[in-house]
């Protein structure tokens, strides 16, 4: 079932110039709708949101990492980046009616998921406008590359870390405002060395020179994130999770040297966080919470501060697999619901949606790939559609777009009816993104019979509205 996303129709707008156009498309509407027998159709209830899967790219290798954000100044809106199995990094930018592929960096070393390849987007380089792409991938050498666009030379990169000669394993690099003493964003890199110890290094670019500062050295850490989750401490904090305790680390606000201040916020005998995000996923709790994809029991968990200032850990969902929740994402994929939604993928190829409804957490499988899925992101890749869209990728090399189609229990602001048809008639044979709904979800660049077919299929169904 397709989901119609259109603007409300104002009957006083363009009435005269659209009158003949309206009559013409009205005839088309009835000619299309009558064979379907849907003019008398009533809305059918759907207990859970439904999603449509659209393949947007087929890589010839597994895809180990995804990231989304604005990093290409030549393209309006946000883009997606992905890592192939040789460490190469590519851009996918949505351009109606397809997605454009651009190679940003040519890899030099084979990779596999167990080496924890990561992609991040952040403004880490002061010498170039906008955000950069940060990749951490490869097997001896494992390289951290900052990838940016030079107006004269095109896509370039700087390698800021190379593990040749090291003993141990990378656990990825994340971009964010880890150090408030420095302008822009920084890169936090986790490297597991000997004796099950991890080193967390902050990379900062100042006047074209990359500086390194060791901020963390303790038990094996798998991932980090930066955000404001401690209401007592002003500004952002850092969470570091892994095989040992999960730590809260505070960025220094002076010229102090040495390891950054940290404390244990939770530790259990079975809890091991593999990936971590910070966001306001629970509308019943003030501020942000910390969400984890767990390493060994395929769970999505959440922690938040208790009365003593430490964190209670809550299991929100347990997946079908027996291994790890390989990646998680957070986004506004159900725009009519309160709060944000949590997404996860695992080795069963399942895409899980977890959300808070009143006083309970509910979950569902919204799509399944025949192969393992390694990466998931959510973002507003199609800005003319309401809410965020989802991208997933994994072993098969297929990158799939998941878009919301139809749901009854979240809609309530309207149905697909003659108001929507009138709006379609106003833009007939024009390039209007808000009315270009067919083929769903990205359209074909013009309002035509394909859009009319989507409208007739969704006739009298509940719809999301874009004001």
C-alpha positions in Angstrom: 0.0 0.0 0.0 1.4 3.4 -1.0 1.3 6.4 1.2 0.2 9.7 -0.3 2.0 12.7 1.1 0.7 16.0 -0.3 0.0 19.6 0.8 -3.5 20.7 1.9 -5.5 22.1 -0.9 -6.6 25.7 -0.7 -9.8 26.0 -2.7 -9.3 29.7 -3.2 -5.9 29.3 -4.8 -5.4 29.3 -8.6 -9.1 28.6 -9.1 -9.5 30.3 -12.4 -6.4 29.0 -14.1 -6.9 25.5 -12.9 -10.5 25.1 -13.7 -10.0 23.6 -17.2 -7.1 21.5 -16.0 -9.2 20.2 -13.1 -12.0 19.0 -15.5 -9.5 17.3 -17.7 -7.8 15.4 -14.9 -11.2 14.6 -13.4 -12.1 12.6 -16.5 -8.7 10.8 -16.2 -9.4 10.1 -12.5 -12.7 8.4 -13.1 -11.2 6.4 -16.0 -8.4 5.1 -13.8 -10.4 4.6 -10.6 -13.5 2.8 -11.9 -11.6 -0.3 -13.0 -10.2 -0.6 -9.5 -13.7 -0.2 -8.0 -12.4 2.0 -5.2 -14.7 5.0 -5.2 -16.7 3.5 -2.4 -13.7 2.0 -0.5 -13.5 2.7 3.2 -10.3 2.9 5.2 -9.0 -0.4 6.5 -7.3 -0.4 9.9 -3.7 -1.3 10.1 -2.4 -2.0 13.6 1.2 -1.3 12.8 2.9 1.1 10.3 3.8 -0.4 7.0 6.9 0.3 4.9 7.8 -0.1 1.3 11.3 -1.2 0.2 12.9 0.3 -2.9 16.4 -0.8 -4.0 18.4 2.3 -4.8 21.9 0.8 -5.4 23.5 -2.6 -6.0 27.1 -2.6 -4.9 29.3 -5.5 -6.2 30.6 -6.1 -2.7 29.1 -6.2 0.9 28.4 -2.8 2.4 29.8 -2.4 5.9 28.9 1.2 6.9 26.4 3.9 6.2 26.2 7.6 7.2 23.8 10.4 6.3 24.2 14.2 6.3 25.0 17.3 4.3 28.6 16.9 3.0 28.3 17.6 -0.7 27.9 21.4 -1.4 27.0 20.7 -5.0 23.8 18.8 -4.0 20.8 20.3 -2.1 19.7 18.5 1.0 21.3 15.5 2.7 23.3 12.7 1.1 24.2 9.2 2.1 27.7 7.6 2.2 28.7 4.0 2.3 31.8 1.8 2.7 32.5 -1.1 0.3 34.5 -4.2 1.1 37.8 -2.7 -0.1 37.4 0.4 2.1 36.3 2.6 -0.8 33.7 5.3 0.1 30.9 6.3 -2.2 28.2 9.0 -2.1 24.5 8.4 -2.9 22.6 11.6 -3.5 18.8 11.5 -4.2 18.1 13.1 -7.5 14.6 12.5 -9.0 13.9 10.0 -10.3 17.1 8.1 -9.2 20.0 8.2 -6.8 23.4 9.5 -8.2 26.5 7.5 -7.3 29.9 9.2 -6.8 33.1 7.7 -5.6 34.7 9.8 -2.9 37.7 7.7 -2.0 39.4 4.6 -3.4 40.2 2.0 -0.7 43.6 0.4 -0.3 42.9 -2.5 2.0 40.2 -5.2 2.3 37.8 -4.9 5.2 35.3 -7.1 7.0 32.5 -6.2 9.4 34.3 -7.7 12.4 37.0 -5.0 12.0 34.3 -2.4 12.8 34.2 -0.1 9.8 32.5 3.2 10.5 31.4 6.3 8.7 30.6 9.7 10.3 29.7 13.1 9.0 31.0 16.2 10.8 32.6 19.6 10.4 36.1 18.5 11.4 38.2 20.5 8.9 38.4 24.2 9.1 39.9 24.5 5.6 36.8 23.4 3.8 33.2 24.6 3.9 30.6 22.4 5.4 30.9 18.9 6.7 33.4 16.2 5.8 33.1 12.4 5.7 35.2 10.4 8.2 35.9 6.8 7.4 37.7 4.2 9.5 38.2 1.0 7.6 40.7 -1.5 6.4 42.7 -4.5 7.7 46.4 -3.7 8.2 46.4 -0.9 7.3 43.4 0.4 9.0 43.1 4.0 8.0 41.1 7.0 9.3 40.5 9.2 6.4 38.9 12.7 6.4 37.3 13.1 3.0 36.4 16.5 1.7 35.6 18.3 -1.5 38.0 20.9 -3.0 36.3 23.3 -5.4 39.3 23.0 -7.8 40.5 19.5 -7.4 37.4 17.5 -6.5 37.2 14.9 -3.8 40.3 14.6 -1.7 41.3 13.0 1.6 43.7 13.3 4.5 44.9 10.1 6.4 45.2 11.0 10.1 45.7 7.5 11.4 47.4 4.3 10.1 47.7 1.2 12.3 50.7 -0.3 10.5 53.1 -1.5 13.2 50.4 -1.6 15.8 49.1 -4.6 17.7 45.4 -4.7 18.1 42.2 -3.7 16.4 40.2 -0.6 15.6 36.6 -0.1 16.9 35.8 2.8 14.7 35.9 6.6 14.7 33.0 9.0 15.4 32.7 12.7 14.6 31.1 15.2 16.9 31.7 18.1 19.2 33.8 16.0 21.6 36.1 18.9 22.7 34.3 22.3 23.4 37.8 23.9 23.7 38.2 23.5 19.9 36.0 25.1 17.2 33.9 22.8 15.1 33.8 19.0 15.5 36.4 16.5 16.4 37.0 12.7 15.8 37.0 10.2 18.7 38.9 7.0 17.7 38.8 3.8 19.7 41.7 1.3 19.4 42.0 -2.0 21.3 45.6 -2.8 22.2 47.2 -5.5 24.3 45.9 -6.8 27.6 42.3 -6.0 26.7 42.8 -2.3 27.0 41.4 0.4 24.8 42.7 3.8 24.0 40.4 6.6 23.1 42.1 9.4 21.1 40.6 12.8 20.1 41.8 14.1 16.8 41.4 17.9 16.3 42.4 20.0 13.3 43.8 23.4 14.1 45.1 25.7 11.4 45.6 22.8 9.0 47.5 20.7 11.6 46.0 17.5 13.1 46.5 17.2 16.8 46.0 14.0 19.0 45.0 13.8 22.6 44.5 10.5 24.5 41.3 11.0 26.5 40.4 7.5 27.6 42.4 4.4 28.6 40.5 1.6 30.3 38.5 -1.6 29.5 37.8 -2.6 25.9 35.4 0.0 24.4 33.3 -0.6 21.3 31.7 2.7 20.6 31.2 6.3 21.7 28.8 9.2 21.3 28.6 12.8 22.4 25.5 14.6 23.5 23.7 16.2 26.5 22.3 13.3 28.6 23.3 14.6 32.1 21.0 17.4 33.3 23.3 18.2 36.2 26.4 18.9 34.1 26.1 21.8 31.6 26.9 21.1 28.0 27.5 17.8 26.3 28.9 14.6 27.8 30.5 11.5 26.2 29.4 8.0 26.6 31.8 5.1 26.0 30.5 1.5 26.0 32.0 -1.9 25.5 32.9 -5.1 27.2 33.5 -3.6 30.6 31.5 -0.8 32.4 29.8 1.9 30.4 31.4 5.3 31.2 30.4 8.9 31.2 33.3 11.1 30.2 33.4 14.9 30.6 35.2 17.1 28.1 37.8 19.3 29.8 37.0 23.0 30.0 40.5 24.2 30.7 44.1 23.4 29.5 44.3 20.4 31.8 46.3 17.5 30.6 46.0 13.7 31.0 42.9 11.5 30.7 39.6 13.2 30.7 37.4 12.9 33.8 35.1 9.8 33.7 32.9 7.7 35.9 31.0 4.4 35.6 27.3 5.0 34.9 26.2 1.3 34.6 27.7 -2.2 34.6 26.1 -5.6 34.4 27.5 -9.1 34.1 25.8 -9.6 30.8 25.5 -6.1 29.3 27.9 -5.2 26.5 27.1 -2.3 24.3 28.3 -2.6 20.7 26.8 0.6 19.2 25.5 3.7 21.1 23.4 6.8 20.2 22.1 9.7 22.3 18.6 11.1 21.6 15.3 11.9 23.2 13.5 8.6 22.5 11.3 8.6 25.6 8.8 11.5 25.7 8.0 10.5 29.3 11.5 11.3 30.5 13.0 14.9 30.4 16.0 15.3 28.2 18.0 12.8 26.2 18.5 9.1 26.8 21.3 6.7 25.8 20.3 3.9 23.4 22.5 0.8 22.8 22.7 -2.0 20.4 24.0 -4.9 22.5 26.9 -7.1 21.4 26.0 -10.6 22.6 22.2 -10.9 23.2 20.8 -9.0 20.2 19.0 -6.5 22.3 18.2 -2.8 22.1 18.5 -1.2 25.5 18.2 2.3 27.0 19.8 3.9 30.0 18.9 7.1 31.9 19.9 8.6 35.2 18.3 7.5 38.4 18.0 9.4 41.7 21.6 8.7 42.6 22.9 10.0 39.3 23.9 6.6 38.0 22.0 4.9 35.1 19.4 2.3 35.1 19.5 0.0 32.1 16.2 -1.0 30.4 15.8 -3.7 27.8 13.4 -2.3 25.2 13.6 -5.2 22.7 15.3 -8.5 22.0 15.8 -9.5 18.3 15.4 -12.8 16.6 19.1 -13.6 16.2 21.4 -15.0 18.8 24.4 -12.7 18.2 24.6 -8.9 18.1 22.4 -6.0 17.3 24.8 -5.0 14.6 23.7 -1.4 14.2 21.1 1.1 15.4 19.7 4.4 14.2 17.3 6.9 15.7 14.9 9.1 13.6 11.5 10.7 13.2 10.2 7.9 10.9 6.6 8.1 12.2 6.0 11.9 12.1 2.5 11.7 13.7 3.7 10.0 16.8 5.3 11.5 19.9 9.1 11.3 20.2 11.6 9.5 18.0 11.8 5.9 16.9 14.7 3.5 17.3 15.8 1.2 14.5 18.1 -1.8 14.5 19.5 -4.5 12.2 21.1 -7.9 12.8 22.5 -11.0 11.1 19.0 -12.3 10.4 18.5 -9.5 7.9 15.7 -8.1 10.0 14.9 -4.3 10.3 13.4 -3.6 13.7 11.3 -0.6 14.7 11.0 0.1 18.4 8.9 3.0 19.8 7.2 4.2 23.0 3.4 4.1 22.9 1.9 5.4 26.1 3.5 3.5 28.9 4.9 0.5 26.9 7.6 -0.1 24.4 6.4 -1.8 21.2 8.4 -3.4 18.4 8.0 -4.9 15.0 10.0 -6.2 12.0 9.3 -3.7 9.3 11.3 -5.4 6.5 13.7 -8.4 6.1 16.7 -9.0 3.8 17.7 -12.5 2.9 21.2 -11.8 4.1 22.8 -10.2 7.1 22.3 -6.4 7.5 25.3 -4.5 8.9 24.2 -0.8 8.7 21.2 1.4 9.1 20.6 5.1 9.1 17.5 7.4 9.2 17.2 10.9 7.7 15.2 13.3 5.7 16.5 12.1 2.3 13.3 13.0 0.5 12.4 16.4 1.9 9.0 16.6 0.1 7.9 13.5 2.1 6.8 13.8 5.7 9.2 12.4 8.3 12.5 10.6 7.9 13.4 7.7 5.5 15.5 4.7 6.3 18.5 3.2 4.5 19.8 -0.3 5.2 22.7 -2.3 3.7 24.7 -5.4 4.4 26.2 -8.7 3.0 24.3 -8.6 -0.3 25.6 -5.2 -1.3 22.0 -4.0 -1.9 21.3 -0.6 -0.4 17.5 -0.4 0.3 15.3 2.6 1.0 12.4 2.0 3.4 9.6 4.5 3.2 6.4 4.7 5.3 3.4 3.7 3.3 0.2 3.4 5.3 -0.8 3.2 9.0 -4.2 3.8 10.6 -3.3 4.2 14.3 -0.9 7.1 13.7 -2.9 9.0 11.1 -5.9 11.2 11.9 -5.4 14.5 10.1 -7.1 13.5 6.9 -7.8 10.9 4.1 -6.9 10.7 0.5 -10.0 12.3 -1.2 -11.0 15.0 -3.7 -9.0 17.7 -1.9 -5.8 15.8 -2.8 -7.1 15.1 -6.3 -7.7 18.8 -6.8 -4.1 19.5 -5.7 -2.9 17.0 -8.2 -4.9 18.7 -10.9 -3.3 22.0 -10.1 0.1 20.6 -10.9 -0.8 18.4 -13.8 2.1 17.9 -16.2 4.3 20.1 -14.0 7.5 19.3 -12.1 6.2 19.8 -8.5 7.9 17.6 -5.9 5.0 17.9 -3.4 2.6 16.3 -5.9 5.1 14.0 -7.7 4.1 10.9 -5.7 4.4 8.2 -8.4 6.3 6.0 -8.7 6.4 6.0 -4.9 8.5 7.2 -3.1 10.7 9.4 -5.2 8.5 10.1 -8.3 9.6 10.6 -11.8 10.0 14.4 -12.0 6.5 15.2 -13.4 2.9 15.0 -12.2 1.2 12.6 -14.6 -0.7 9.3 -14.8 1.7 7.5 -12.4 0.8 10.0 -9.7 -2.9 9.6 -10.4 -2.6 5.8 -10.1 -1.1 6.2 -6.6 -3.9 8.5 -5.6 -6.6 6.0 -6.8 -4.9 3.1 -5.0 -4.9 5.1 -1.7 -8.4 6.5 -2.2 -10.1 7.2 1.1 -7.2 5.9 3.1 -5.7 7.8 6.0 -2.7 9.9 5.0 0.1 11.9 6.5 -0.2 15.6 5.7 2.5 18.1 5.0 1.5 21.6 5.9 
